[in-house]
Amino acid sequence: MRFAYYQRLSERRKRTYRRSDAIEAVALPQGEPFAPRIERMKDALRAERRGEVEAICQQLIDDLCARLQVPPLRVKVSNVRPSGQWGELHGLYTPAQGRARAKIDVWMRTVARRQVVAFRSFLRTLLHELCHHLDYELFGLDETFHTEGFYKRESDLFRRLAGGPAQGELFAPAG
């Protein structure tokens, strides 16, 4: 299934979209288990310790980038989500520019009530932004689109980190 905006893309961008859509999983090499780090992140988020959440997110992203052999990113966790007439921004990926590393921004509080977001939503947002980075750095795409394949990659990573191994998941051999 292609999203409606596909029809408005140039032929070059449609090729990139189709390449993205065809990639449904991330071959993640095995390593140290993620569960302890994920639990620490959940506890820190629940306790509203922004700095600790940011440090754990940075460690997690550093580990994932190292396992996947892609350039590292900077992670910034801020408090209240930016908003406007368009809604609330949950996360933002900024590609590397010049010497500046690529960056992920995520926010831990909702706009309306200033409540800490649910952990699973927070982690999914972090991984969503990482998937944009992987589109460029791992898969060599010219552009990063929200395709069905993109959302499958995000869900694939989320299941591995938060939901336990999925049947038939792809793990590349270590080494």
Buried (B, 14 or more C-beta within 10 A) or exposed (E): EEEEEBEEBEEEBBEBBBBBBEBBBBEBEEEEEBEEBBEBBBBBBEEEBBEBBBBBBBBBBBBBBEBBEBEBBBBBBEEBBBEEEEEBBBBBBBBBEEEEEBBBBBBBBBBEEEEBBEBEEBBBBBBBBBBBBBBBBBBEBEBBBBBBBBBBBBBBBBBBBBEEEEEEBEEEEEE
